[in-house]
Amino acid sequence: MSAQDTATWTTTTNAEKLAEWLKGASSITLLTHTKPDGDAAGSTLGLARALRIAGVDATCWYAGALPLWLEGLACDTPFKHVDEDGLPGESDLGVICDTGSWSQLEPVRGWLQGRADKLAIVDHHLHGDGEITERRWISTESAAVCQPVASLCAHILGKSAISELPVEVASPLYFGIGTDTGWFRHSNVNAQVLDDAADLLRAGVEHVKLYSLSEQRDRPSRLKLMAIALSSARFIAADRAVIMGIGLADLNSTKALASETGGIVDQAMSIESIRVGALLTEVRDSNHSDGPVTKMSLRSKELGEASIDVNMLAQRFGGGGHADAGLFLVGERGLDLGEPLAQRFGGGSF
């Protein structure tokens, strides 16, 4: 392995090697990005269950706002919340799923630092911080990290195909693929995604049950938040882009959770002329004691050569993501950051 490989965002291992490395441990800490989504939770829970079947004590640790469906997905698989339980204790190894960026791992940075040789990353994002660990499997061709994690679980359990995985392992992995593809509606859906999903269904996964878990259990507060966001919509660049906002006061007045803002930005993408949608959300962040911070979620449509790469746009502000979905922290400037962004959008970017 070259020095360049260890410092850059490249793949340095594979499922077979990772499986052998993990099976040699007695205890493993599983981590993912702050505010876990379906892919983050599904990959860590699926991997935890596979490791436990293999006789390894594996525990998932999450940070930030937790989705309402998490307990239903986890069932009897134990997990910890950094915000309530503090940092993880000692373990033989650690695996980070669905991210490799320090900016998304701030709550556990103190635990990760100094452990590079005991860590592995399994991710599918285009960018990350390679110095976190030299042991990385980055499957950028995958729509969801649950795809490579499914292969890893099969190797851990000695299965020749992911269709042979125990249903309790396959279910959270399918959930992650489903949610990260918008339940097979987004532009990241390809033949391999559908093949992997079909194999997990062959393992016994119940599609309707998992779809209902994520998509049909909203609280009234989420509908109220959605109404606020839509009413704030500002169309710019000849209606090719839209910016919406949800303030901390909106979260308080609706008694909504921060996790209930997820997916609201997608609502604007139903408009034919829209090429990029942006949602500014004020949230409280333990790393910023001076007050709330503002996060921006970006979405774009797959339009061939005319597509807007919002991952590149997010990187300009220190964030990242995928070509059609990006996220970044814009700091403590509040929702007024929409003004300079509107100027940028209106300046011929589209």
NUNUZA-426107 format. One record per residue (C-alpha): residue number from 1; x, y, z; residue in three letters. Coordinates in nm, 2 decimals, padded with zeros to 4 digits. Each point is the difference from the previous one (the first is absolute). Layout:
BEGIN
{NUM; {X; Y; Z}; "ALA"},
...
end
This chain:
BEGIN
{1; {00.00; 00.00; 00.00}; "MET"},
{2; {00.16; 00.33; -00.11}; "SER"},
{3; {00.02; 00.31; 00.22}; "ALA"},
{4; {-00.23; 00.18; -00.25}; "GLN"},
{5; {-00.27; -00.27; 00.04}; "ASP"},
{6; {00.00; 00.05; 00.38}; "THR"},
{7; {-00.05; 00.37; -00.03}; "ALA"},
{8; {-00.25; 00.02; -00.29}; "THR"},
{9; {-00.36; -00.11; -00.03}; "TRP"},
{10; {00.07; -00.33; -00.17}; "THR"},
{11; {-00.10; -00.36; 00.06}; "THR"},
{12; {00.27; -00.21; 00.17}; "THR"},
{13; {-00.18; -00.32; 00.10}; "THR"},
{14; {-00.30; -00.22; -00.10}; "ASN"},
{15; {-00.28; -00.20; 00.15}; "ALA"},
{16; {00.20; -00.32; 00.05}; "GLU"},
{17; {00.29; 00.17; 00.17}; "LYS"},
{18; {-00.22; 00.21; 00.22}; "LEU"},
{19; {-00.21; -00.30; 00.10}; "ALA"},
{20; {00.31; -00.20; 00.12}; "GLU"},
{21; {00.13; 00.31; 00.19}; "TRP"},
{22; {-00.33; 00.05; 00.18}; "LEU"},
{23; {-00.06; -00.36; 00.09}; "LYS"},
{24; {00.33; 00.01; 00.18}; "GLY"},
{25; {-00.14; 00.25; 00.25}; "ALA"},
{26; {-00.20; -00.07; 00.32}; "SER"},
{27; {-00.16; 00.35; 00.02}; "SER"},
{28; {-00.07; 00.26; -00.27}; "ILE"},
{29; {-00.15; 00.35; 00.01}; "THR"},
{30; {-00.21; 00.10; -00.30}; "LEU"},
{31; {-00.03; 00.36; -00.09}; "LEU"},
{32; {-00.16; 00.22; -00.27}; "THR"},
{33; {-00.07; 00.36; -00.07}; "HIS"},
{34; {-00.19; 00.24; 00.23}; "THR"},
{35; {-00.38; -00.01; -00.05}; "LYS"},
{36; {-00.01; -00.35; -00.14}; "PRO"},
{37; {-00.22; -00.06; -00.30}; "ASP"},
{38; {-00.13; -00.34; -00.13}; "GLY"},
{39; {00.33; -00.09; -00.17}; "ASP"},
{40; {00.20; 00.09; 00.30}; "ALA"},
{41; {-00.22; -00.19; 00.25}; "ALA"},
{42; {-00.07; -00.29; -00.24}; "GLY"},
{43; {00.37; -00.07; -00.07}; "SER"},
{44; {00.11; 00.02; 00.36}; "THR"},
{45; {-00.29; -00.21; 00.13}; "LEU"},
{46; {00.04; -00.26; -00.27}; "GLY"},
{47; {00.38; -00.03; 00.06}; "LEU"},
{48; {-00.06; -00.01; 00.38}; "ALA"},
{49; {-00.24; -00.29; -00.04}; "ARG"},
{50; {00.23; -00.19; -00.24}; "ALA"},
{51; {00.30; 00.04; 00.24}; "LEU"},
{52; {-00.21; -00.11; 00.30}; "ARG"},
{53; {-00.10; -00.31; -00.18}; "ILE"},
{54; {00.37; -00.06; -00.07}; "ALA"},
{55; {00.07; 00.03; 00.38}; "GLY"},
{56; {00.13; 00.35; 00.00}; "VAL"},
{57; {-00.14; 00.26; 00.25}; "ASP"},
{58; {-00.10; 00.29; -00.22}; "ALA"},
{59; {-00.18; 00.32; 00.11}; "THR"},
{60; {-00.13; 00.28; -00.21}; "CYS"},
{61; {00.06; 00.36; 00.12}; "TRP"},
{62; {-00.20; 00.29; -00.14}; "TYR"},
{63; {00.02; 00.38; 00.05}; "ALA"},
{64; {-00.24; 00.29; -00.06}; "GLY"},
{65; {-00.37; -00.01; -00.07}; "ALA"},
{66; {-00.12; -00.36; -00.04}; "LEU"},
{67; {-00.28; -00.09; -00.25}; "PRO"},
{68; {-00.33; -00.11; 00.14}; "LEU"},
{69; {00.02; -00.33; -00.17}; "TRP"},
{70; {00.34; -00.10; 00.15}; "LEU"},
{71; {-00.14; -00.21; 00.29}; "GLU"},
{72; {-00.23; -00.18; -00.23}; "GLY"},
{73; {00.29; -00.09; -00.23}; "LEU"},
{74; {00.24; -00.09; 00.28}; "ALA"},
{75; {-00.26; -00.22; 00.19}; "CYS"},
{76; {00.21; -00.19; 00.25}; "ASP"},
{77; {00.34; 00.10; -00.15}; "THR"},
{78; {00.16; 00.23; 00.27}; "PRO"},
{79; {00.12; 00.34; -00.10}; "PHE"},
{80; {00.14; 00.30; 00.19}; "LYS"},
{81; {-00.05; 00.38; -00.04}; "HIS"},
{82; {00.31; 00.21; 00.05}; "VAL"},
{83; {-00.21; 00.30; 00.11}; "ASP"},
{84; {-00.13; -00.20; 00.29}; "GLU"},
{85; {00.26; -00.27; 00.07}; "ASP"},
{86; {00.32; 00.18; -00.07}; "GLY"},
{87; {00.28; -00.13; -00.21}; "LEU"},
{88; {00.05; -00.37; -00.07}; "PRO"},
{89; {00.22; -00.20; 00.24}; "GLY"},
{90; {00.29; -00.22; -00.10}; "GLU"},
{91; {-00.04; -00.25; -00.28}; "SER"},
{92; {00.23; -00.20; -00.22}; "ASP"},
{93; {-00.10; 00.16; -00.32}; "LEU"},
{94; {-00.23; 00.27; -00.15}; "GLY"},
{95; {-00.18; 00.02; -00.33}; "VAL"},
{96; {-00.14; 00.32; -00.15}; "ILE"},
{97; {-00.28; -00.05; -00.25}; "CYS"},
{98; {-00.15; 00.25; -00.25}; "ASP"},
{99; {00.25; 00.28; 00.06}; "THR"},
{100; {00.37; 00.07; 00.02}; "GLY"},
{101; {-00.01; 00.37; 00.07}; "SER"},
{102; {00.11; 00.16; 00.32}; "TRP"},
{103; {-00.27; 00.26; -00.04}; "SER"},
{104; {-00.27; -00.27; 00.04}; "GLN"},
{105; {00.18; -00.18; 00.29}; "LEU"},
{106; {00.07; 00.30; 00.23}; "GLU"},
{107; {-00.19; -00.15; 00.30}; "PRO"},
{108; {00.23; -00.30; 00.00}; "VAL"},
{109; {00.32; 00.16; -00.12}; "ARG"},
{110; {00.16; -00.03; 00.34}; "GLY"},
{111; {-00.06; -00.37; 00.00}; "TRP"},
{112; {00.12; -00.05; -00.36}; "LEU"},
{113; {00.33; 00.19; 00.03}; "GLN"},
{114; {00.29; -00.22; 00.08}; "GLY"},
{115; {-00.18; -00.31; -00.11}; "ARG"},
{116; {00.08; 00.01; -00.38}; "ALA"},
{117; {00.15; -00.35; 00.00}; "ASP"},
{118; {-00.31; -00.15; 00.17}; "LYS"},
{119; {-00.25; 00.16; -00.23}; "LEU"},
{120; {-00.16; -00.08; -00.34}; "ALA"},
{121; {-00.22; 00.21; -00.22}; "ILE"},
{122; {-00.27; -00.14; -00.23}; "VAL"},
{123; {-00.15; 00.28; -00.21}; "ASP"},
{124; {-00.14; 00.09; -00.34}; "HIS"},
{125; {00.04; 00.38; 00.00}; "HIS"},
{126; {00.23; 00.18; -00.25}; "LEU"},
{127; {00.21; 00.18; 00.26}; "HIS"},
{128; {00.13; -00.06; 00.35}; "GLY"},
{129; {00.30; 00.05; 00.23}; "ASP"},
{130; {00.24; -00.29; -00.07}; "GLY"},
{131; {00.21; 00.07; 00.30}; "GLU"},
{132; {-00.27; -00.13; 00.23}; "ILE"},
{133; {00.12; -00.35; -00.08}; "THR"},
{134; {00.20; -00.18; -00.27}; "GLU"},
{135; {-00.25; -00.29; -00.01}; "ARG"},
{136; {-00.27; 00.12; -00.24}; "ARG"},
{137; {-00.25; -00.17; -00.23}; "TRP"},
{138; {-00.16; 00.28; -00.20}; "ILE"},
{139; {-00.27; -00.12; -00.25}; "SER"},
{140; {-00.09; 00.32; -00.18}; "THR"},
{141; {-00.19; -00.19; -00.26}; "GLU"},
{142; {-00.25; -00.12; 00.26}; "SER"},
{143; {-00.32; 00.20; 00.06}; "ALA"},
{144; {00.01; -00.09; 00.37}; "ALA"},
{145; {00.27; -00.11; 00.23}; "VAL"},
{146; {-00.23; -00.29; 00.10}; "CYS"},
{147; {00.10; -00.16; -00.33}; "GLN"},
{148; {00.37; -00.06; 00.08}; "PRO"},
{149; {-00.09; -00.07; 00.37}; "VAL"},
{150; {-00.24; -00.27; -00.12}; "ALA"},
{151; {00.30; -00.16; -00.18}; "SER"},
{152; {00.21; 00.04; 00.31}; "LEU"},
{153; {-00.27; -00.17; 00.21}; "CYS"},
{154; {-00.01; -00.29; -00.24}; "ALA"},
{155; {00.38; -00.05; 00.03}; "HIS"},
{156; {-00.02; 00.02; 00.38}; "ILE"},
{157; {-00.27; -00.27; 00.01}; "LEU"},
{158; {00.16; -00.22; -00.26}; "GLY"},
{159; {-00.29; 00.05; -00.25}; "LYS"},
{160; {00.06; -00.02; -00.38}; "SER"},
{161; {-00.27; 00.26; -00.07}; "ALA"},
{162; {-00.19; 00.28; 00.18}; "ILE"},
{163; {-00.32; -00.19; -00.08}; "SER"},
{164; {00.12; -00.25; 00.26}; "GLU"},
{165; {00.03; 00.25; 00.28}; "LEU"},
{166; {-00.22; -00.05; 00.31}; "PRO"},
{167; {-00.32; 00.21; -00.04}; "VAL"},
{168; {00.09; 00.20; 00.32}; "GLU"},
{169; {00.33; 00.11; -00.17}; "VAL"},
{170; {-00.16; 00.05; -00.34}; "ALA"},
{171; {-00.29; 00.22; 00.12}; "SER"},
{172; {00.19; 00.31; 00.12}; "PRO"},
{173; {00.23; -00.02; -00.30}; "LEU"},
{174; {-00.31; 00.00; -00.23}; "TYR"},
{175; {-00.14; 00.29; 00.20}; "PHE"},
{176; {00.32; 00.20; -00.06}; "GLY"},
{177; {00.00; -00.06; -00.38}; "ILE"},
{178; {-00.37; 00.09; -00.01}; "GLY"},
{179; {00.03; 00.32; 00.18}; "THR"},
{180; {00.32; 00.12; -00.17}; "ASP"},
{181; {-00.16; -00.05; -00.34}; "THR"},
{182; {-00.33; 00.16; 00.09}; "GLY"},
{183; {-00.15; -00.34; -00.01}; "TRP"},
{184; {00.14; -00.06; -00.34}; "PHE"},
{185; {-00.11; 00.34; -00.15}; "ARG"},
{186; {00.33; 00.19; 00.00}; "HIS"},
{187; {00.26; 00.04; -00.27}; "SER"},
{188; {00.24; -00.23; 00.18}; "ASN"},
{189; {-00.21; -00.31; -00.08}; "VAL"},
{190; {00.17; -00.23; -00.24}; "ASN"},
{191; {00.00; -00.37; -00.08}; "ALA"},
{192; {00.24; -00.09; 00.28}; "GLN"},
{193; {-00.23; 00.17; 00.26}; "VAL"},
{194; {-00.30; -00.20; -00.12}; "LEU"},
{195; {00.20; -00.32; -00.01}; "ASP"},
{196; {00.12; 00.05; 00.36}; "ASP"},
{197; {-00.35; 00.10; 00.11}; "ALA"},
{198; {-00.14; -00.31; -00.17}; "ALA"},
{199; {00.25; -00.22; 00.18}; "ASP"},
{200; {-00.09; 00.14; 00.33}; "LEU"},
{201; {-00.36; -00.06; -00.07}; "LEU"},
{202; {00.09; -00.36; -00.08}; "ARG"},
{203; {00.15; -00.01; 00.35}; "ALA"},
{204; {-00.35; 00.06; 00.14}; "GLY"},
{205; {-00.02; 00.38; 00.04}; "VAL"},
{206; {-00.35; 00.14; 00.02}; "GLU"},
{207; {00.00; 00.30; -00.23}; "HIS"},
{208; {-00.34; 00.15; 00.11}; "VAL"},
{209; {00.08; -00.02; 00.37}; "LYS"},
{210; {00.33; 00.18; -00.05}; "LEU"},
{211; {-00.14; 00.26; -00.23}; "TYR"},
{212; {-00.28; 00.08; 00.25}; "SER"},
{213; {00.26; 00.03; 00.28}; "LEU"},
{214; {00.17; 00.29; -00.17}; "SER"},
{215; {-00.27; 00.16; -00.22}; "GLU"},
{216; {-00.33; -00.05; 00.19}; "GLN"},
{217; {00.06; 00.10; 00.36}; "ARG"},
{218; {00.04; 00.38; -00.01}; "ASP"},
{219; {-00.14; 00.21; 00.29}; "ARG"},
{220; {-00.23; 00.30; -00.06}; "PRO"},
{221; {00.30; 00.22; 00.08}; "SER"},
{222; {00.18; -00.11; -00.32}; "ARG"},
{223; {-00.29; 00.10; -00.22}; "LEU"},
{224; {-00.01; 00.34; 00.18}; "LYS"},
{225; {00.38; 00.04; -00.07}; "LEU"},
{226; {-00.05; -00.09; -00.36}; "MET"},
{227; {-00.27; 00.27; -00.03}; "ALA"},
{228; {00.24; 00.26; 00.15}; "ILE"},
{229; {00.28; -00.10; -00.24}; "ALA"},
{230; {-00.22; 00.01; -00.30}; "LEU"},
{231; {-00.15; 00.33; 00.09}; "SER"},
{232; {00.35; 00.14; 00.03}; "SER"},
{233; {00.10; -00.11; -00.35}; "ALA"},
{234; {00.19; 00.26; -00.20}; "ARG"},
{235; {00.03; -00.08; -00.37}; "PHE"},
{236; {00.31; 00.14; -00.17}; "ILE"},
{237; {00.20; -00.04; -00.32}; "ALA"},
{238; {-00.31; 00.01; -00.22}; "ALA"},
{239; {-00.17; -00.26; 00.22}; "ASP"},
{240; {00.28; -00.25; -00.05}; "ARG"},
{241; {00.10; 00.01; 00.37}; "ALA"},
{242; {-00.19; 00.03; 00.33}; "VAL"},
{243; {00.11; 00.08; 00.35}; "ILE"},
{244; {-00.21; -00.08; 00.31}; "MET"},
{245; {00.06; 00.06; 00.37}; "GLY"},
{246; {-00.09; -00.15; 00.33}; "ILE"},
{247; {00.10; 00.20; 00.31}; "GLY"},
{248; {00.06; -00.11; 00.35}; "LEU"},
{249; {-00.32; 00.19; 00.10}; "ALA"},
{250; {-00.19; -00.22; -00.26}; "ASP"},
{251; {00.13; -00.31; 00.16}; "LEU"},
{252; {-00.10; 00.13; 00.35}; "ASN"},
{253; {-00.35; 00.12; -00.11}; "SER"},
{254; {-00.09; -00.33; -00.17}; "THR"},
{255; {00.17; -00.21; 00.28}; "LYS"},
{256; {00.19; -00.18; -00.28}; "ALA"},
{257; {00.32; -00.19; 00.03}; "LEU"},
{258; {00.31; 00.10; -00.21}; "ALA"},
{259; {-00.02; -00.34; -00.16}; "SER"},
{260; {-00.34; 00.08; -00.15}; "GLU"},
{261; {00.15; 00.24; -00.25}; "THR"},
{262; {00.15; -00.29; -00.20}; "GLY"},
{263; {-00.14; -00.03; -00.35}; "GLY"},
{264; {-00.19; 00.33; 00.00}; "ILE"},
{265; {00.23; 00.15; -00.26}; "VAL"},
{266; {-00.11; -00.28; -00.24}; "ASP"},
{267; {-00.35; 00.14; -00.02}; "GLN"},
{268; {00.11; 00.29; -00.22}; "ALA"},
{269; {00.15; -00.24; -00.26}; "MET"},
{270; {-00.35; -00.09; -00.12}; "SER"},
{271; {00.00; 00.34; -00.19}; "ILE"},
{272; {00.10; -00.05; -00.36}; "GLU"},
{273; {00.22; 00.31; -00.03}; "SER"},
{274; {00.19; -00.06; 00.32}; "ILE"},
{275; {00.36; -00.13; -00.04}; "ARG"},
{276; {00.13; 00.06; 00.35}; "VAL"},
{277; {-00.18; 00.02; 00.33}; "GLY"},
{278; {00.15; 00.13; 00.33}; "ALA"},
{279; {-00.13; -00.01; 00.36}; "LEU"},
{280; {00.15; 00.21; 00.27}; "LEU"},
{281; {-00.06; -00.14; 00.35}; "THR"},
{282; {00.10; 00.16; 00.33}; "GLU"},
{283; {00.10; -00.26; 00.26}; "VAL"},
{284; {00.17; 00.00; 00.33}; "ARG"},
{285; {00.35; -00.15; -00.01}; "ASP"},
{286; {00.21; -00.10; 00.30}; "SER"},
{287; {00.31; 00.11; -00.18}; "ASN"},
{288; {-00.13; 00.36; -00.03}; "HIS"},
{289; {-00.08; 00.13; 00.34}; "SER"},
{290; {-00.08; 00.36; -00.12}; "ASP"},
{291; {-00.33; -00.09; -00.15}; "GLY"},
{292; {-00.17; -00.20; -00.27}; "PRO"},
{293; {00.18; -00.08; -00.32}; "VAL"},
{294; {-00.15; -00.03; -00.35}; "THR"},
{295; {00.03; -00.31; -00.22}; "LYS"},
{296; {-00.08; -00.01; -00.37}; "MET"},
{297; {-00.13; -00.31; -00.18}; "SER"},
{298; {00.02; 00.00; -00.38}; "LEU"},
{299; {-00.17; -00.21; -00.26}; "ARG"},
{300; {00.03; 00.00; -00.38}; "SER"},
{301; {-00.16; -00.19; -00.29}; "LYS"},
{302; {00.17; -00.25; -00.23}; "GLU"},
{303; {-00.01; 00.19; -00.33}; "LEU"},
{304; {00.30; -00.16; -00.18}; "GLY"},
{305; {00.26; 00.25; -00.10}; "GLU"},
{306; {-00.22; 00.28; 00.12}; "ALA"},
{307; {00.00; -00.13; 00.36}; "SER"},
{308; {00.12; 00.21; 00.29}; "ILE"},
{309; {00.26; -00.17; 00.22}; "ASP"},
{310; {-00.11; 00.12; 00.35}; "VAL"},
{311; {00.28; -00.20; 00.16}; "ASN"},
{312; {00.24; 00.24; -00.17}; "MET"},
{313; {-00.21; 00.30; 00.12}; "LEU"},
{314; {-00.01; -00.14; 00.36}; "ALA"},
{315; {00.38; -00.04; -00.01}; "GLN"},
{316; {00.04; 00.38; -00.06}; "ARG"},
{317; {-00.15; 00.04; 00.35}; "PHE"},
{318; {00.20; -00.28; 00.16}; "GLY"},
{319; {-00.27; -00.27; -00.04}; "GLY"},
{320; {-00.05; -00.29; -00.24}; "GLY"},
{321; {-00.23; -00.29; -00.10}; "GLY"},
{322; {-00.10; -00.13; -00.34}; "HIS"},
{323; {-00.04; 00.16; -00.34}; "ALA"},
{324; {-00.38; 00.03; 00.06}; "ASP"},
{325; {00.00; 00.05; 00.38}; "ALA"},
{326; {00.22; 00.21; 00.21}; "GLY"},
{327; {00.02; 00.14; 00.36}; "LEU"},
{328; {00.22; 00.26; 00.17}; "PHE"},
{329; {00.01; 00.20; 00.32}; "LEU"},
{330; {-00.02; 00.37; -00.08}; "VAL"},
{331; {00.08; 00.12; 00.36}; "GLY"},
{332; {-00.17; 00.24; 00.22}; "GLU"},
{333; {-00.13; 00.25; -00.25}; "ARG"},
{334; {-00.36; -00.12; 00.01}; "GLY"},
{335; {-00.25; -00.03; -00.28}; "LEU"},
{336; {00.12; 00.33; -00.15}; "ASP"},
{337; {00.27; -00.21; -00.18}; "LEU"},
{338; {-00.26; -00.07; -00.26}; "GLY"},
{339; {00.06; 00.35; -00.13}; "GLU"},
{340; {00.36; -00.05; -00.12}; "PRO"},
{341; {-00.09; -00.34; -00.12}; "LEU"},
{342; {-00.29; 00.14; -00.20}; "ALA"},
{343; {00.24; 00.25; -00.15}; "GLN"},
{344; {00.24; -00.29; -00.10}; "ARG"},
{345; {-00.29; -00.20; -00.14}; "PHE"},
{346; {-00.13; 00.30; -00.19}; "GLY"},
{347; {00.34; 00.08; -00.14}; "GLY"},
{348; {-00.01; -00.24; -00.30}; "GLY"},
{349; {00.08; -00.32; 00.19}; "SER"},
{350; {-00.30; -00.17; -00.16}; "PHE"},
end
